[in-house]
Amino acid sequence: MSSSEATMDRRLLAAATSGDVASMKHLALADPGVLLGTTPPGNTCLHISSIQGHEEFCKNILKLDQSLSLLSAVNKDGETPLLTAVTRGRASLASVLLRSCRDQQQSEAILKQDKRGHNAMHHAIRRGHRMLTLELIEAEPQLSKAVNSSDESPMFMVVMRNFTDVLDKLLEIPGSACSGACGFNALHAAVRNGNAATAKKIIESLPWLAKQENANKCTPMHLAAYEDKIDVLSVLLEHDPSLGYLISSKGEPLLCAAASQGHVGVARELLKHCPDAPYSGANGSTCLHKAVLCGHTEFVKFILGSQQLGQLANMLDESGETALHLAAQTATRRWSLHYSFTQT
């Protein structure tokens, strides 16, 4: 076998595990190729020392002639030593390996994605290493364009963690990916966190995200209506009032989304920016029908007392029923159910 395919010398494995620099140098002096041996999972001595967090051991390896091959070596999990260090939360050591990769123009080693599609930036963000993430952006901006096997981009993950300074850097990079799992995007994430300042930054740089639907056919605007994120909704509507007229691909306007959850404040904010916002869905059912069906009394009262929506009391759905009909039917069903229980 060639030295690159050789099983790692047991003495080197012990040295890498314990951080014994002297033993490693002694072995390398006798046979430089010994450093390229691997364990069954494909780990080199640089992987092993990175796992253990032996920074001085790694620094000494990086001074040797074999460092170029070791920096780019990939184990069976698809990890370079840099990825191994970040994955294990060795931020300081990862910074050392990153600088070495950059100094030796090893862009591929920095950009490498493991078998689950995570790159060093994904892992740094997931681990909460904000400063390391900023170092990675400076060293290799192209990291921002990769998504993992769950379709999560670094930007999505950064927004979920509220790393605002990192988001600023990512928004400066043309083509930065912004997707998330299950069809969510970075603006969905800002809405979910209720972070109006972040939502403002994203909508100003990536305005089309406001109209993107996730796997549940929910835009960031609809998500704000469902989850009662009034501050975020206000920021988005101030940027573009036309967003208040969005109707999802399943035929649901924002007022109906708010009505389904009983969020009167969302409806007020929406009507402040869009006094003629759509109020009926694909089946002709209005937000009043929706509020009645979902049992949201305060929302019903709001609509009936609204000059803009009061006329909905007389509107028919596709079955020819007004919201009053539905209310009567619902009350009858509840009474019948109650009566059945009292008779048993």
Buried (B, 14 or more C-beta within 10 A) or exposed (E): EEBEEEEBBEBBBBBBBBBBBEBBBEBBEEEEEBBBBBBEEBBBBBBBBBBBBBBEBBBBBBEBEBBBBBBBBBBEBBBBBBBBBBBBBBBEBBBBBBEBBBEBEBEEBBBBBBEEBBBBBBBBBBBEBBEBBBBBBEBBBBBBBBBBEBBBBBBBBBBBBBBBEBBEBBBEBEEBBBBBBEBBBBBBBBBBBBBBEBBBBBBEBBBEBBBBBBEEEBBBBBBBBBBBBBBBBBBBBEBBEEBBBBBBEEBBBBBBBBBBBBBBEBBEBBBEBBEEBBBBBBEBBBBBBBBBBEEBEEBBEBBBEBEBBEEBBEBBBEEEBBBEBBBEEEEEEEEEEEEEEEEE
